[in-house]
Amino acid sequence: DYCTEDRQLKAGEVASCAGCWSMNGKIRVELYTLRSCVHCKALRDFLAGRQVAFDYVDVDLLQGQEKKEILQEVRKYNARCSFPTSVIGDRVVVGFRKEELQEALHFADGIEHD
C-alpha cells in the first residue's frame, strides 16, 4: 500500500510524503513507472520498505503533451522506453533488479545506511 496521498502526479511533482517515506537526503531517486505494471509496484514497495524517498510518475495515466514530454524524458535515460526506469543519482536501472538497485542506493552490503 502507498501513502494516503497517493495520486496521479504532474511532471516533476513529488510523490513522497513525510509521513510515509523518510527522506534519505543523499541520493535523488526518480521513477518512471506504469500503474498497471507489477514490476513497477514491486519497485515502489521495495524502496518504500527501505524508507527511501522517491519521486515517481505513472506514465500510463498521463495524457497529451504531458505524456509526450515525459516519454521524451524517459528516452534520455532508456532508449527502449521500458518500465520501470529508475534514475538514482547519476545511475539508471531499467527493470526491477534488486542487486543493481541496492548497489545504486549503497545497500550492496545488505545494510540500509541512513
Buried (B, 14 or more C-beta within 10 A) or exposed (E): EBBEEBEEBEEEEEBBEEEBBEEBEEBEBBBBBBEEBEBBBEBBEBBBEBEBBBBBBBBBBBEEEEBEEBEEBBEEBBEEBBBBBBBBEEBBBBBBBEEBBBBBBBBEEEEBEE
